[in-house]
Amino acid sequence: MNQFYDNTETGKAKQPRTLRNINNLPCQYEATAKGWVTASLLAKIIDKFNDEIAGTGRHILLLLDQAGSHMPLAERKWSNIT
């Protein structure tokens, strides 16, 4: 079964000029100081994804490398993500 979930784009601007007249963006947009995915932003994204997965009763395996923003998440536990 293939199922797609909303992706999240990151950038520096809180309201980028290129997205000014777009009302229905097909993804989530988040702004950070340097346009990077920070540990807190990644945790927010994974928490939202876990909530979506929990509603389906499925469990998934999430693989992360050793990037700096991933390391604080190593000890976190989610209900449907291993």
N, C-alpha and C positions, 0 to 999 in steps of 0.2 A: 504494500500500500504506500503510495507516494503522497506526501502531504507537505505543503509549503507554508512557511510562516513569514511574517513581515521581517524584513531586514532593517538594520539601523545604520544610517549614514552619520558620520561625524564631520564637523567642520569648526572653524574659528568663530564665524559670525553667528549671532543669535538669530538674525533674520537675514539670510543672504539675499542679495539683489536678484540672483538668478532664479530664486524661488518665490519672488514677490507676488506674482500674479497666478500662482498655482494654488488652487484650493484643495485638491485631492491628491496629495503626494502619495505614491504607491509604497512608501516606506516611512519609517520613523526618522526624524532628524534631531540630532542632539549636538549642542555646541559646547566645546571645552576650550580652555585658554590657548592650547597649542593645536587643537584639532585632532588630538590623539584619543584613543580609547583608554580612559583611566580605570583604575581598579574599582572605584565606586560606580562608574558608568557601566562597566562590564557586569558588576554584581546586579545592578538594576535591570539590565537586559536579560541576564540569566534568570533572575527572579520572575520576571514577566513570562519568559519562555516556560519556566517550570509550572507556573499557574495554568498556562494554556495546555501543557501536556497532561497535567493532573486531571483536567476536565475530560480527557479522552481515556484515562485509565492505562496509558502506555508508560513504559519506562525506557529511557535512552541512556547511552553511554556517551559522555562528552569528553573529548580528548583536548587538552590544552598543553602548549609548550611552556617553557620556563621564562617567558617574557615577564618583565617586572610587574605589569598590571595583572598578570595571572596568578602570581604567587600568593597574594592575600586570600585568594579564593580556594587554595588547596585544602584548607581545614573546614570549609563550609560544607554543610549537608543540605541537600534538597530532597524533597519527597519522591520525585520521579526522575531525577538525574543522578547518575552514578559517575 
